[in-house]
Amino acid sequence: MSSSIIKMILTLSSVFLLYVLFPTDVEAQCAMCKAQLENKADAQNTGINSGILYLMIFPYFLIAVIAYLWYKHFKKAKSA
């Protein structure tokens, strides 16, 4: 292995080790979502779940489009 690859592996390993050894608390909700969930006791009625599903649609759609284009290109290259 070349020295640059070894340096990259050591750097990534040390960063990963630092994240594992020194975890921090993170609040991963935006202020509006947090406020809405704190105000309502029942999370089912707040619309948070439907909002999450709405946000999940687009990455899956993009993956499907890329997979279709890749398949189409692969099929064309195989027939040529």
C-alpha atoms as a printed R data frame, in Angstrom:
   type eleno elety resid chain resno       x      y       z
1  ATOM     1    CA   MET     A     1   0.000  0.000   0.000
2  ATOM     2    CA   SER     A     2   1.188  3.485  -0.680
3  ATOM     3    CA   SER     A     3   1.888  5.885   2.151
4  ATOM     4    CA   SER     A     4  -0.964  8.224   1.160
5  ATOM     5    CA   ILE     A     5  -3.519  5.445   1.528
6  ATOM     6    CA   ILE     A     6  -2.064  4.475   4.902
7  ATOM     7    CA   LYS     A     7  -2.198  8.121   6.046
8  ATOM     8    CA   MET     A     8  -5.825  8.396   4.922
9  ATOM     9    CA   ILE     A     9  -6.789  5.189   6.756
10 ATOM    10    CA   LEU     A    10  -5.006  6.334   9.927
11 ATOM    11    CA   THR     A    11  -6.666  9.755   9.768
12 ATOM    12    CA   LEU     A    12 -10.148  8.310   9.279
13 ATOM    13    CA   SER     A    13  -9.575  5.740  12.010
14 ATOM    14    CA   SER     A    14  -8.401  8.373  14.478
15 ATOM    15    CA   VAL     A    15 -11.378 10.643  13.725
16 ATOM    16    CA   PHE     A    16 -13.760  7.722  14.154
17 ATOM    17    CA   LEU     A    17 -12.059  6.749  17.413
18 ATOM    18    CA   LEU     A    18 -12.359 10.310  18.723
19 ATOM    19    CA   TYR     A    19 -16.083 10.350  17.922
20 ATOM    20    CA   VAL     A    20 -16.567  7.038  19.704
21 ATOM    21    CA   LEU     A    21 -14.534  7.965  22.770
22 ATOM    22    CA   PHE     A    22 -15.932 11.475  23.226
23 ATOM    23    CA   PRO     A    23 -19.627 11.459  22.340
24 ATOM    24    CA   THR     A    24 -21.615 14.665  22.594
25 ATOM    25    CA   ASP     A    25 -25.311 15.299  23.059
26 ATOM    26    CA   VAL     A    26 -26.959 16.571  19.910
27 ATOM    27    CA   GLU     A    27 -30.481 17.835  19.450
28 ATOM    28    CA   ALA     A    28 -31.337 16.940  15.902
29 ATOM    29    CA   GLN     A    29 -34.731 18.608  15.702
30 ATOM    30    CA   CYS     A    30 -35.397 22.026  14.316
31 ATOM    31    CA   ALA     A    31 -36.908 24.551  16.702
32 ATOM    32    CA   MET     A    32 -40.325 24.455  15.018
33 ATOM    33    CA   CYS     A    33 -40.607 20.657  15.160
34 ATOM    34    CA   LYS     A    34 -39.494 20.570  18.769
35 ATOM    35    CA   ALA     A    35 -41.969 23.268  19.790
36 ATOM    36    CA   GLN     A    36 -44.825 21.519  18.001
37 ATOM    37    CA   LEU     A    37 -44.057 18.188  19.660
38 ATOM    38    CA   GLU     A    38 -43.720 19.772  23.096
39 ATOM    39    CA   ASN     A    39 -47.064 21.602  22.788
40 ATOM    40    CA   LYS     A    40 -49.054 18.544  21.775
41 ATOM    41    CA   ALA     A    41 -49.048 15.398  23.867
42 ATOM    42    CA   ASP     A    42 -50.031 13.101  20.983
43 ATOM    43    CA   ALA     A    43 -47.445 13.076  18.197
44 ATOM    44    CA   GLN     A    44 -49.855 11.298  15.817
45 ATOM    45    CA   ASN     A    45 -52.048 14.385  15.471
46 ATOM    46    CA   THR     A    46 -49.273 16.913  14.890
47 ATOM    47    CA   GLY     A    47 -48.468 16.045  11.303
48 ATOM    48    CA   ILE     A    48 -44.831 15.297  12.097
49 ATOM    49    CA   ASN     A    49 -45.114 11.741  10.794
50 ATOM    50    CA   SER     A    50 -46.617 12.822   7.477
51 ATOM    51    CA   GLY     A    51 -43.950 15.522   7.175
52 ATOM    52    CA   ILE     A    52 -41.218 12.941   7.664
53 ATOM    53    CA   LEU     A    53 -42.789 10.694   5.027
54 ATOM    54    CA   TYR     A    54 -43.040 13.651   2.652
55 ATOM    55    CA   LEU     A    55 -39.336 14.403   3.105
56 ATOM    56    CA   MET     A    56 -38.432 10.732   2.556
57 ATOM    57    CA   ILE     A    57 -40.120 10.542  -0.852
58 ATOM    58    CA   PHE     A    58 -37.562 12.595  -2.752
59 ATOM    59    CA   PRO     A    59 -34.371 10.626  -1.976
60 ATOM    60    CA   TYR     A    60 -36.092  7.367  -2.904
61 ATOM    61    CA   PHE     A    61 -37.420  8.954  -6.079
62 ATOM    62    CA   LEU     A    62 -33.929 10.143  -7.035
63 ATOM    63    CA   ILE     A    63 -32.467  6.703  -6.357
64 ATOM    64    CA   ALA     A    64 -35.146  5.118  -8.552
65 ATOM    65    CA   VAL     A    65 -34.464  7.562 -11.415
66 ATOM    66    CA   ILE     A    66 -30.703  6.987 -11.214
67 ATOM    67    CA   ALA     A    67 -31.197  3.200 -11.113
68 ATOM    68    CA   TYR     A    68 -33.495  3.360 -14.145
69 ATOM    69    CA   LEU     A    69 -31.041  5.497 -16.132
70 ATOM    70    CA   TRP     A    70 -28.165  3.218 -15.154
71 ATOM    71    CA   TYR     A    71 -30.157  0.134 -16.225
72 ATOM    72    CA   LYS     A    72 -31.097  1.778 -19.521
73 ATOM    73    CA   HIS     A    73 -27.459  2.717 -20.210
74 ATOM    74    CA   PHE     A    74 -26.249 -0.785 -19.245
75 ATOM    75    CA   LYS     A    75 -28.830 -2.425 -21.515
76 ATOM    76    CA   LYS     A    76 -27.871 -0.165 -24.428
77 ATOM    77    CA   ALA     A    77 -24.150 -0.849 -23.926
78 ATOM    78    CA   LYS     A    78 -24.755 -4.601 -23.737
79 ATOM    79    CA   SER     A    79 -26.730 -4.694 -27.009
80 ATOM    80    CA   ALA     A    80 -24.112 -2.642 -28.885
